[in-house]
Amino acid sequence: LTISLSAIQLWLKIDHTAHPDSNNNTTRPLLEIEEEIFNSCIDKGVLCARGSWFRTEQATPLKDLFFRATFASASEQDMDKAIQRLGAAIKESFRVA
């Protein structure tokens, strides 16, 4: 494993199998869950790129849920706030108190 020391993006993998809508007979598509989290992030003042935007084969259904955060121009304080807000958006979608 080679770790880049010059990366400016952080890829975040969300365990979608823990989402309440993925464990019942009416499973929501991952794109809907991704959109819900993305929109909640925007409402909270955070912009993360949706992982689905970077798929090479758009017709293939999503198997995993990712977000990409860029930290090239963010201060450490801003990153702390953004991570807290992203966490709040994920908790909201997953219906975690």
MARVO-378849 format. One line per field, with one value per residue (C-alpha): residue in one letter; z, x, y; chain; residue number from 1. Coordinates in Angstrom, 1 decimal, decimal comma. Layout:
<atoms>
residuo	[A  ...] $
w	[Z  ...] $
u	[X  ...] $
v	[Y  ...] $
cadena	[A  ...] $
num	[NUM  ...] $
</atoms>
This chain:
<atoms>
residuo	[L  T  I  S  L  S  A  I  Q  L  W  L  K  I  D  H  T  A  H  P  D  S  N  N  N  T  T  R  P  L  L  E  I  E  E  E  I  F  N  S  C  I  D  K  G  V  L  C  A  R  G  S  W  F  R  T  E  Q  A  T  P  L  K  D  L  F  F  R  A  T  F  A  S  A  S  E  Q  D  M  D  K  A  I  Q  R  L  G  A  A  I  K  E  S  F  R  V  A] $
w	[0,0  -1,0  0,7  -1,1  1,0  -1,4  -1,6  -1,2  -1,2  1,4  0,3  2,9  2,7  4,5  5,7  3,9  5,3  8,6  7,1  8,3  4,7  3,5  6,0  5,0  2,1  0,6  0,2  -1,0  -3,9  -2,7  -5,1  -3,0  0,3  -1,2  -2,4  1,0  2,8  0,1  0,4  4,2  4,0  1,8  4,3  7,0  5,1  3,9  0,3  -0,3  -3,7  -4,2  -4,9  -7,7  -9,7  -10,2  -11,5  -14,8  -15,6  -14,9  -15,9  -13,2  -9,9  -6,9  -4,6  -2,1  -0,7  -0,9  -0,5  -1,4  0,6  -0,5  2,2  0,1  1,1  4,4  7,8  10,5  12,4  9,2  8,7  12,2  11,7  8,3  9,7  12,6  10,1  7,8  10,7  11,7  8,1  8,1  11,6  10,3  7,3  9,4  12,0  14,8  17,7] $
u	[0,0  1,4  0,0  0,2  1,6  0,2  -3,4  -6,0  -9,1  -10,5  -12,7  -15,3  -17,1  -20,4  -21,7  -25,1  -26,0  -26,6  -29,2  -32,7  -34,0  -31,6  -32,8  -36,4  -38,6  -38,7  -35,0  -34,3  -31,8  -28,4  -28,7  -31,6  -29,8  -26,7  -28,9  -30,6  -27,2  -25,8  -28,8  -28,6  -24,9  -25,7  -28,4  -25,8  -23,3  -21,0  -20,3  -19,0  -18,9  -21,2  -19,2  -21,7  -20,4  -17,1  -18,5  -17,1  -20,2  -23,2  -25,7  -24,3  -26,2  -24,3  -22,8  -21,2  -21,8  -19,0  -18,5  -15,4  -14,2  -11,5  -9,4  -6,8  -7,9  -9,7  -8,3  -8,1  -11,0  -13,1  -12,4  -13,5  -16,8  -17,3  -16,8  -19,2  -21,8  -21,3  -21,7  -24,9  -26,2  -25,4  -27,0  -30,1  -30,4  -29,7  -32,2  -29,6  -30,3] $
v	[0,0  3,4  6,4  9,7  12,5  15,2  14,3  17,0  14,9  12,5  9,7  8,7  5,3  5,1  1,8  1,9  -1,6  0,1  2,5  1,8  1,8  -0,9  -3,5  -3,9  -5,1  -1,6  -1,0  2,5  2,9  4,1  7,1  8,3  7,9  9,6  12,5  12,8  13,1  15,4  17,8  17,7  18,6  21,6  22,7  22,5  24,6  21,7  20,7  17,2  15,6  12,6  9,5  8,5  11,5  9,7  6,4  5,2  3,2  5,3  2,6  0,2  0,4  1,6  -1,0  1,3  4,8  7,3  11,0  13,0  16,0  18,4  20,0  21,9  25,3  24,6  25,5  22,9  24,7  24,7  21,0  20,2  22,1  20,4  16,9  17,6  18,8  15,9  13,6  15,3  14,9  11,2  10,7  12,5  10,2  7,1  8,3  8,2  10,5] $
cadena	[A  A  A  A  A  A  A  A  A  A  A  A  A  A  A  A  A  A  A  A  A  A  A  A  A  A  A  A  A  A  A  A  A  A  A  A  A  A  A  A  A  A  A  A  A  A  A  A  A  A  A  A  A  A  A  A  A  A  A  A  A  A  A  A  A  A  A  A  A  A  A  A  A  A  A  A  A  A  A  A  A  A  A  A  A  A  A  A  A  A  A  A  A  A  A  A  A] $
num	[1  2  3  4  5  6  7  8  9  10  11  12  13  14  15  16  17  18  19  20  21  22  23  24  25  26  27  28  29  30  31  32  33  34  35  36  37  38  39  40  41  42  43  44  45  46  47  48  49  50  51  52  53  54  55  56  57  58  59  60  61  62  63  64  65  66  67  68  69  70  71  72  73  74  75  76  77  78  79  80  81  82  83  84  85  86  87  88  89  90  91  92  93  94  95  96  97] $
</atoms>
